[in-house]
């Protein structure tokens, strides 16, 4: 589908706020034309959190121009022009474009070149509409607000470069970004959220709090976890193990690589090849590793020498009408020396190919991009009965995906990931209960982490892309989509349905969650698979002793360590609850009194004996300096210990973000710590 078609479809399904922002893009274009009448406009759709308009203009717009552009926009909004829809014929639209009247304030000497191109690519049977606001007329499917005065509050935010239709062969345009809201308060709140988001950026906090690094020598998108990050991972894995054990899951482990044939059988190749790392090719001969590339070069060189000899002796080889009979005739007319030379070259080429043919076929191995094929093999390893189902196999498996370098982003888009994966093999009758149980697990985690706003995106297939993007099983697609939809409806979970975004093997649910400051993240997935169990010939014996193929549910409620921890860093602003905090307690002795230090060490040892992540600051700094350092590292709880605490067998408790909570008996303070960790309290 081309760029214009996408834009038209997006406009036809706009929300109210998207319609408002799309209206603001028309006002932006009007303002630019008031200042630079020669401007030519391409597309101006709403986007997430705002809008943009692409413009071709000799003047290079900068943020310094925003003030005067916004001043003109305010005039248009104050004028309160109505947005008027006009349907026109294709010929009428093209005529207006030729007169330069589209995306313009009046007719011009230059045609509206981008609008003409868009019109020519609109399907013949589709209606063409224009919208007028004041003097500005634009080719547009709408919708819009009633009047420009309804736009409310707006602000221009950025300017960038963009190729027309996203194709580098096309002209490079200037893309002016902005955002708009119904009220100034909403606009102010949005920019306040952006400022808060900068402070919470997981890349910034991840470095400051010593959670993870990404090193050039290791490679982009391959995070290294420092001890503090490792502690968070351990806690999440512990949570998953306990939750899944209680739900009847069994834990398994699988290798990081596998042969190509496994992924051919699963169907991931070729569907998923672009997201997988290139294969490693191995060839064995006599138990020794053979240099496959050297063998290939040997054949190539032998062939090249033969070809050069032939072309030198038979210049007509390059002629398209030169026949085999003519070649044979010419060959026997050559001198004996030439014939011998050619025979030697041909023999060398044949010999090289013969040696190659005698070697076993090369083994191609891929880094594991997904765990499911490995788990299918585990299901098939043991004869299964209906009594064994549902079978739930869980693994925090490490996967590797070749994300494009431009898409890598901190922990959110990486090339190495540890996934909270599991596969549930069940009968069709068990499907609803199992799928719903997975959704209930999501809700439990949301409550634990204080995620109040979430949405499940139910992705279905596109029937026109069966056999291309999706496996060609139309009846199974229909059946499993109905089953999944029914579970979502019956459970009352908040969801939206999205077409053409299913996994290649079945419908799926992507879980969108909003952090404490309202930023949206995609953190988990729940997928139905009717294709791979068949591909792997997975069967179980039913009650009537016949073999049946199970359904498979792929689920990852905690997503990957990388993305989920990135989300949690921003969600908590690095202020993790005690159970999840990398450093749960730091003991801060006052002064250098030996007895105070001994008392402090005894508390440290007691905490660590109970598996509490506790440290002690033995530096000679004053207590204010020790507190400041602990606060900077967002240590959850500090035990400040002086002579009075020693004498009273107590500790002075300080909690990050809450300040000094006063002195508590030692036993009570330790009991509170252990209870909070065990119950995974939110604060």
Buried (B, 14 or more C-beta within 10 A) or exposed (E): EEBBBEBBEBBEEBEEBBBBBBBBBBBBBBBBBBBBEBBBBBBBBBBEBBBBBBBBBEEEBEEEBBEEBBEBBBBBBEBBBBBEEEEBEBEEBBEBBBBBBBBBBEEBEEBBBBBBBBBEEBEEEEEBBBBBBBEBBBBBBBBBBEBBBBBBBBBBBEBEEBBBBEEEEBBEBBBBBBBBBBEEEBBEEBEEBBEBBEEBBBBBBBBEBBBBEBEEEEEEBBBEBBEBBBBBBEBBBEBBBEBBEEBEBEBBEBEEBBBBEBBBBBBBBEBBBEBBBEBEEEBEEEEEEBEBEEBBEBBEEBBEBBEEBBEEBBEEEEEEEBEEEEEEEBBEEBEEEBBEBBEEBBEBBEEBBEEBEEEEEBBBBBBBBBBBBBBBBBBBEEEBEBEBBBBBBBBBBBBBBBBEEEEBEBBBBBBBBBBBBBBBBBBBEBBBEBBBBBBBBBBEBBEBBEBEEBBBBBBBBBEEEBEEBBBEBEEBBEBBBEBBBEBBEEBEBEBEBEEBBBBBBBBBBBBBBBBBBEBBBBBBBBBBBBBBBBBBEBBBBEEEEEEBBBBBBBBBBBBBBBBBBBBBBBBBBBBBBBBBBBBBBBBBBBEEBEEBBEBBBEBBEBBBEEEBBBBBBBEEEEBEEBBEBBBEBBBBBBBBBBEEBBEEEBBBBBBBEEEEBEBBEBEEBBEBBBEBBEEBEBE
